[in-house]
Amino acid sequence: MRDSSTRRLPVSLLSVTESSDSSIYVAGTGSFALELIEFAAAAGFEVAGLVEPIDSSRIGGSAHRLNVIAPGSPPSPSARFVVGVSANRQSIAAELESAGWSAVTVVHPSAVISSSAEIGKGVVIGPLVVIGAASAIGDHSLIGRGALVGHHTKLGQGTVLYPGANVSGLVTCGEAVIVGMGAAVANGLRVGDRAVIAAGAVVGGGERWRGALAGRGADPRPHRSGVRRLQSRRDAPRRGLPRRAARADRARLRRGSLHRLRPGRHRRPGRP
């Protein structure tokens, strides 16, 4: 991750140093936008309205008791935004920034962030998040409720950690990585651009790869060891995948065509 993607700010000032004006706009009108509105209010911001970057039919109406405007020129030169959707965060942010908007970082006051961590612009950090020492969070990333980021971990721009995700120390994630709810990434691994780690998956090294690791661009060769096994916790045989199926899954992962393991695919014959 490039150094320009993050700015080091004191944690106590993350919500107030961008501008003396406390009003911001949330880009998005869906259900998560309401949650982000509440995060922003807890962080001391006033949400002045919503920007709809996806569905033009909603422009001019209202959502969550706020007016919805188009993603064109900002209503004022000092107008600031934060992306309120989980998908395509980088492209939405780029569209608004090219139109003259400025990004703002929103950190819930209950989050615990190391003073040595670097937080990029436009980042959303939810309640009860913990971010470890010397970690770096790329621009426009979303760290959901209760997610954990270990020490010296780097998350690329547009990365999304869903609630309860746990990314251990010394991990490097590329851009637009998605780590599902409750998933865990073991210490010292690398995850490629746009990789998707399924909810509840546990990603480790050597013979300890478990869960459905999906993704175009997923790096099949993390630090120290390669992918040896991919298996569904629910459906895999107790002693792991059949050897032929395991080889096929590794090949599909390298080609970027493995998105998930189909339920029942590796179930033993006659097993319920």
C-alpha positions in Angstrom: 0.0 0.0 0.0 1.3 3.4 -1.0 2.2 5.9 1.7 0.0 8.5 0.1 -3.1 6.4 0.9 -3.1 7.1 4.6 -2.6 10.0 6.8 -1.5 9.8 10.4 -4.0 11.6 12.7 -4.3 11.5 16.5 -7.2 9.3 17.3 -8.9 12.0 19.4 -8.9 14.4 16.4 -10.0 12.0 13.7 -13.6 13.3 13.7 -12.9 17.0 13.9 -9.7 18.0 12.1 -11.0 17.8 8.6 -12.9 21.1 8.8 -14.5 23.4 11.3 -17.9 22.6 9.7 -19.4 19.5 11.3 -21.9 18.8 8.6 -21.3 15.9 6.1 -23.2 13.9 3.5 -23.5 10.2 3.3 -23.2 8.6 -0.1 -25.9 6.0 -0.2 -29.5 5.6 0.7 -29.7 1.9 1.7 -30.1 0.3 5.1 -26.4 0.7 6.0 -26.7 4.4 5.3 -28.9 4.7 8.4 -26.3 2.9 10.5 -23.6 5.2 9.2 -25.8 8.3 10.0 -25.9 7.1 13.6 -22.1 6.4 13.7 -21.5 10.0 12.4 -23.8 11.5 15.0 -22.0 9.6 17.8 -18.7 11.0 16.4 -20.0 14.6 16.5 -21.0 15.1 12.9 -24.3 16.4 11.6 -25.5 14.6 8.5 -26.9 17.3 6.2 -28.3 14.9 3.5 -27.7 11.8 1.4 -26.1 11.5 -2.0 -27.4 8.7 -4.3 -24.6 7.4 -6.6 -26.4 4.3 -7.9 -30.2 4.7 -8.3 -31.1 8.0 -10.0 -34.8 7.4 -9.3 -34.2 8.2 -5.7 -32.7 11.6 -6.4 -35.0 14.4 -5.3 -36.8 12.3 -2.7 -35.9 11.5 0.9 -34.6 8.5 2.8 -34.0 8.1 6.5 -35.7 11.6 7.0 -33.0 13.3 4.9 -33.1 14.8 1.4 -31.4 12.8 -1.4 -29.3 14.8 -3.9 -27.4 13.9 -7.1 -23.7 13.0 -7.0 -22.8 16.1 -9.1 -21.2 19.3 -8.0 -21.2 19.7 -4.2 -23.7 22.1 -2.6 -20.9 24.1 -1.2 -17.1 24.2 -1.7 -16.6 22.7 1.8 -19.0 19.9 1.3 -17.7 16.6 2.6 -18.9 13.0 2.2 -18.4 9.5 3.5 -19.4 6.4 1.5 -22.4 4.6 3.0 -22.4 1.4 1.0 -20.1 -1.6 1.3 -19.7 -2.4 -2.5 -17.7 -0.4 -5.0 -16.5 2.0 -2.4 -13.5 3.2 -4.3 -15.4 3.9 -7.5 -18.1 5.9 -5.7 -15.5 7.9 -3.8 -13.6 8.6 -7.0 -16.8 9.9 -8.8 -17.5 12.3 -5.9 -14.0 13.5 -5.5 -13.7 14.2 -9.3 -16.9 16.3 -8.9 -15.3 18.5 -6.2 -16.4 16.7 -3.0 -13.9 16.1 -0.1 -13.8 12.8 1.9 -14.2 12.7 5.7 -13.2 9.9 8.1 -15.9 8.8 10.6 -14.7 6.9 13.8 -17.2 5.8 16.4 -16.1 7.0 19.8 -16.2 3.4 21.2 -13.5 2.2 18.8 -10.0 1.7 20.2 -7.3 2.7 17.8 -3.6 2.7 18.5 -1.9 6.0 18.5 0.7 4.7 16.0 -2.0 3.5 13.5 -2.5 5.3 10.2 -6.1 6.0 9.1 -6.8 7.0 5.5 -9.3 9.5 4.3 -13.0 8.5 4.0 -12.6 5.5 6.3 -15.5 4.3 8.4 -14.7 2.7 11.7 -17.7 1.3 13.6 -18.4 0.7 17.3 -16.1 -1.5 19.4 -13.5 -1.9 16.7 -9.9 -2.5 17.8 -7.0 -1.4 15.6 -3.5 -2.5 16.7 -0.2 -0.7 16.8 1.5 0.5 13.6 -1.4 -0.7 11.4 -2.5 1.2 8.3 -6.0 1.5 7.0 -6.3 2.5 3.3 -8.6 5.2 2.0 -12.4 4.6 2.0 -12.1 1.3 3.9 -15.0 0.1 6.1 -14.3 -1.5 9.4 -17.6 -2.9 10.8 -18.8 -3.4 14.3 -16.5 -5.3 16.6 -13.9 -6.1 13.9 -10.3 -6.6 15.0 -7.2 -5.4 13.1 -3.9 -6.7 14.5 -0.6 -4.9 14.9 1.5 -4.0 11.8 -1.4 -5.0 9.5 -2.0 -3.1 6.3 -5.4 -2.9 4.7 -5.5 -1.6 1.1 -7.9 1.0 -0.2 -11.6 0.1 -0.2 -11.2 -2.9 2.0 -14.3 -4.0 3.9 -14.3 -5.9 7.2 -17.7 -7.0 8.2 -18.8 -7.2 11.8 -16.8 -9.5 14.0 -14.0 -10.1 11.4 -10.6 -10.7 12.9 -7.5 -9.9 10.8 -4.4 -10.9 12.8 -1.0 -9.1 13.0 1.5 -8.6 10.2 -1.2 -9.3 7.5 -1.2 -7.4 4.2 -4.4 -7.1 2.3 -4.6 -5.7 -1.2 -7.3 -3.2 -2.5 -11.0 -3.9 -2.2 -10.6 -7.0 -0.1 -13.8 -8.2 1.6 -13.5 -10.2 4.9 -16.9 -11.6 5.8 -18.7 -11.5 9.1 -16.9 -13.5 11.8 -14.1 -14.6 9.5 -10.5 -14.8 10.7 -7.2 -14.3 8.9 -4.1 -15.8 10.5 -0.9 -14.0 11.4 1.5 -12.9 8.7 -0.5 -13.8 5.6 -1.0 -11.8 2.3 -4.4 -11.4 0.6 -4.6 -10.3 -3.0 -6.6 -7.4 -4.5 -10.4 -7.9 -4.6 -10.2 -11.2 -2.7 -13.4 -12.3 -0.8 -13.2 -14.3 2.4 -16.5 -15.9 3.3 -18.4 -15.3 6.5 -17.1 -17.6 9.3 -14.1 -18.8 7.3 -10.7 -19.3 9.0 -7.7 -18.6 6.7 -4.4 -19.9 8.0 -1.1 -21.4 6.7 0.0 -24.8 5.6 -2.5 -27.5 6.5 -4.8 -25.1 8.3 -6.6 -23.4 5.5 -10.3 -23.7 6.3 -13.5 -22.1 5.1 -14.4 -20.8 1.7 -11.7 -18.5 0.4 -13.1 -16.8 -2.7 -11.7 -14.2 -5.0 -10.4 -12.9 -8.2 -6.8 -12.0 -7.5 -6.5 -14.0 -4.2 -2.9 -14.7 -3.7 -2.5 -18.5 -3.5 0.9 -18.3 -2.0 0.8 -16.5 1.4 3.9 -16.1 3.5 5.7 -19.2 4.6 3.4 -21.8 3.0 1.1 -22.4 0.1 -2.6 -23.4 0.0 -2.8 -27.0 1.1 -6.4 -27.4 1.8 -9.7 -25.6 1.3 -12.8 -27.1 3.0 -16.2 -26.2 4.2 -16.6 -26.5 7.9 -20.1 -28.0 7.6 -19.7 -30.2 4.6 -16.1 -31.5 4.5 -15.3 -35.0 5.7 -13.7 -35.2 9.1 -10.2 -36.0 7.6 -10.3 -33.3 4.9 -11.2 -33.2 1.3 -10.7 -36.1 -1.1 -7.2 -35.6 -2.7 -8.6 -35.2 -6.2 -11.1 -32.6 -5.1 -8.5 -30.7 -3.1 -6.2 -30.5 -6.1 -9.1 -29.2 -8.3 -10.0 -26.5 -5.8 -6.4 -25.3 -5.5 -6.2 -25.0 -9.3 -9.5 -23.1 -9.4 -8.3 -20.8 -6.7 -5.1 -19.9 -8.7 -7.3 -19.2 -11.8 -9.5 -16.9 -9.7 -12.6 -19.0 -10.5 -13.3 -20.4 -7.0 -16.0 -18.2 -5.4 -17.5 -20.6 -2.9 -17.7 -24.3 -2.1 -21.2 -25.6 -3.0 -23.0 -27.2 0.0 -22.9 -30.9 -0.1 -20.2 -31.1 -2.7 -17.7 -33.0 -0.6 -20.2 -34.8 1.7 -19.5 -38.5 2.3 -21.9 -40.9 0.6 -24.8 -41.8 2.9 -23.9 -39.1 5.3 -26.9 -36.8 6.3 
